Amino acid sequence: MRIGFGFDTHALETGHEFRLGGITVQHTKGATGHSDADALIHAIIDALLGAAGLRDIGNQFPDTDISLKGIDSQVLLSKTIDLIREKGFTISNIDTTIVLQQPRISKLIPEMILALTKTMNIETGQLSIKAKTSENLGFIGREEGISAYAVVLLETG
Ligand SMILES: [Zn+2]
Protein backbone atom coordinates (compact mmCIF):
# COMPACT_ATOMS: atom_id res chain seq x y z
CA MET A 1 0.00 0.00 0.00
CA ARG A 2 1.11 3.55 -0.74
CA ILE A 3 -0.16 6.78 0.82
CA GLY A 4 -0.22 10.15 -0.97
CA PHE A 5 -0.96 13.71 0.08
CA GLY A 6 -2.03 16.66 -2.06
CA PHE A 7 -2.71 20.34 -1.48
CA ASP A 8 -3.87 23.11 -3.81
CA THR A 9 -4.98 26.71 -3.58
CA HIS A 10 -6.43 29.18 -6.08
CA ALA A 11 -7.46 32.82 -6.05
CA LEU A 12 -11.15 33.70 -6.33
CA GLU A 13 -12.12 36.56 -8.63
CA THR A 14 -15.39 37.99 -9.89
CA GLY A 15 -16.40 37.16 -13.44
CA HIS A 16 -14.96 33.63 -13.48
CA GLU A 17 -16.86 30.36 -13.65
CA PHE A 18 -16.35 28.52 -10.36
CA ARG A 19 -15.34 24.91 -11.04
CA LEU A 20 -14.93 22.73 -7.98
CA GLY A 21 -15.06 18.97 -7.56
CA GLY A 22 -15.85 18.52 -11.25
CA ILE A 23 -19.03 20.62 -11.13
CA THR A 24 -19.91 24.30 -11.54
CA VAL A 25 -20.68 26.16 -8.31
CA GLN A 26 -23.10 29.08 -8.70
CA HIS A 27 -21.37 32.09 -7.13
CA THR A 28 -20.40 35.70 -7.84
CA LYS A 29 -16.71 34.67 -7.93
CA GLY A 30 -14.77 31.81 -9.42
CA ALA A 31 -11.31 30.28 -9.04
CA THR A 32 -8.65 31.50 -11.45
CA GLY A 33 -5.65 29.69 -12.91
CA HIS A 34 -4.12 28.14 -16.02
CA SER A 35 -6.60 25.26 -16.26
CA ASP A 36 -10.18 25.51 -14.99
CA ALA A 37 -8.64 26.03 -11.49
CA ASP A 38 -10.51 23.16 -9.83
CA ALA A 39 -8.63 23.10 -6.49
CA LEU A 40 -10.19 19.85 -5.24
CA ILE A 41 -9.31 17.90 -8.38
CA HIS A 42 -5.79 19.32 -8.37
CA ALA A 43 -5.27 18.25 -4.74
CA ILE A 44 -6.54 14.74 -5.58
CA ILE A 45 -4.25 14.55 -8.63
CA ASP A 46 -1.22 15.54 -6.55
CA ALA A 47 -2.11 12.95 -3.90
CA LEU A 48 -2.50 10.22 -6.55
CA LEU A 49 0.76 11.14 -8.30
CA GLY A 50 2.62 11.40 -5.01
CA ALA A 51 1.44 7.98 -3.85
CA ALA A 52 2.47 6.43 -7.18
CA GLY A 53 5.90 8.11 -7.16
CA LEU A 54 5.01 10.17 -10.25
CA ARG A 55 6.03 13.58 -8.86
CA ASP A 56 3.27 16.20 -9.17
CA ILE A 57 0.67 17.90 -11.35
CA GLY A 58 3.06 20.64 -12.52
CA ASN A 59 5.50 17.99 -13.72
CA GLN A 60 2.92 15.80 -15.50
CA PHE A 61 0.81 18.67 -16.90
CA PRO A 62 3.07 21.75 -17.13
CA ASP A 63 1.37 25.16 -17.28
CA THR A 64 3.76 26.04 -20.11
CA ASP A 65 1.81 23.53 -22.26
CA ILE A 66 -0.64 25.74 -24.16
CA SER A 67 -2.74 22.67 -25.10
CA LEU A 68 -3.68 22.50 -21.39
CA LYS A 69 -4.84 26.14 -21.12
CA GLY A 70 -8.39 26.27 -19.73
CA ILE A 71 -8.60 22.46 -19.78
CA ASP A 72 -11.32 20.68 -17.80
CA SER A 73 -9.51 19.25 -14.77
CA GLN A 74 -11.66 16.11 -15.11
CA VAL A 75 -9.56 15.37 -18.23
CA LEU A 76 -6.35 15.74 -16.18
CA LEU A 77 -7.83 13.48 -13.48
CA SER A 78 -8.68 10.85 -16.08
CA LYS A 79 -5.12 11.00 -17.49
CA THR A 80 -3.76 10.68 -13.93
CA ILE A 81 -5.86 7.56 -13.32
CA ASP A 82 -4.40 6.07 -16.52
CA LEU A 83 -0.87 6.84 -15.26
CA ILE A 84 -1.35 5.18 -11.87
CA ARG A 85 -3.09 2.13 -13.42
CA GLU A 86 -0.16 1.76 -15.84
CA LYS A 87 2.07 1.50 -12.77
CA GLY A 88 -0.17 -1.28 -11.39
CA PHE A 89 -1.97 0.69 -8.68
CA THR A 90 -5.66 0.71 -7.74
CA ILE A 91 -7.35 3.23 -5.44
CA SER A 92 -8.32 2.03 -1.98
CA ASN A 93 -9.83 5.31 -0.77
CA ILE A 94 -9.48 9.09 -0.99
CA ASP A 95 -10.27 11.56 1.79
CA THR A 96 -10.42 15.30 1.08
CA THR A 97 -11.19 18.64 2.71
CA ILE A 98 -12.18 21.86 0.93
CA VAL A 99 -11.59 25.13 2.83
CA LEU A 100 -13.85 27.87 1.49
CA GLN A 101 -15.62 30.76 3.23
CA GLN A 102 -18.41 31.41 0.69
CA PRO A 103 -20.56 29.95 -0.72
CA ARG A 104 -21.47 27.07 1.58
CA ILE A 105 -21.09 23.96 -0.53
CA SER A 106 -22.06 21.04 1.71
CA LYS A 107 -25.27 20.43 -0.29
CA LEU A 108 -23.17 20.06 -3.47
CA ILE A 109 -20.88 17.36 -2.08
CA PRO A 110 -22.98 14.36 -3.25
CA GLU A 111 -22.93 15.79 -6.80
CA MET A 112 -19.14 16.26 -6.63
CA ILE A 113 -18.68 12.69 -5.36
CA LEU A 114 -20.76 11.35 -8.28
CA ALA A 115 -18.81 13.40 -10.83
CA LEU A 116 -15.36 12.46 -9.52
CA THR A 117 -15.97 8.78 -8.75
CA LYS A 118 -17.35 8.36 -12.29
CA THR A 119 -14.16 9.85 -13.75
CA MET A 120 -11.94 7.71 -11.50
CA ASN A 121 -14.11 4.61 -12.02
CA ILE A 122 -14.38 3.94 -8.27
CA GLU A 123 -17.34 3.42 -5.91
CA THR A 124 -18.91 6.48 -4.27
CA GLY A 125 -17.95 5.06 -0.87
CA GLN A 126 -14.26 5.28 -1.79
CA LEU A 127 -14.26 9.11 -1.96
CA SER A 128 -14.90 11.40 1.00
CA ILE A 129 -15.27 15.17 0.55
CA LYS A 130 -15.51 17.44 3.57
CA ALA A 131 -16.09 21.19 3.48
CA LYS A 132 -15.28 23.81 6.07
CA THR A 133 -14.70 27.54 6.36
CA SER A 134 -11.60 29.21 7.77
CA GLU A 135 -13.68 30.97 10.47
CA ASN A 136 -13.29 34.27 8.54
CA LEU A 137 -9.49 34.18 8.99
CA GLY A 138 -6.85 34.89 6.37
CA PHE A 139 -7.21 34.99 2.57
CA ILE A 140 -9.89 32.30 2.61
CA GLY A 141 -11.86 34.17 5.27
CA ARG A 142 -11.64 37.35 3.16
CA GLU A 143 -13.10 35.30 0.25
CA GLU A 144 -9.95 35.90 -1.81
CA GLY A 145 -9.15 32.21 -2.30
CA ILE A 146 -9.88 28.54 -1.81
CA SER A 147 -7.73 25.63 -0.61
CA ALA A 148 -8.17 21.87 -0.83
CA TYR A 149 -6.36 18.94 0.78
CA ALA A 150 -6.43 15.27 -0.20
CA VAL A 151 -4.96 12.00 1.03
CA VAL A 152 -5.16 8.77 -0.95
CA LEU A 153 -4.34 5.16 -0.30
CA LEU A 154 -3.25 3.09 -3.29
CA GLU A 155 -2.94 -0.69 -3.45
CA THR A 156 -0.92 -2.77 -5.87
CA GLY A 157 -2.73 -5.35 -7.93
ZN1 LIG B 1 -4.70 24.09 -9.01
Boltz pocket constraint, residues with backbone or C-beta under 6 A from the ligand:
constraints:
  - pocket:
      binder: B
      contacts: [[A, 8], [A, 9], [A, 10], [A, 33], [A, 37], [A, 38], [A, 39], [A, 42]]
      max_distance: 6.0
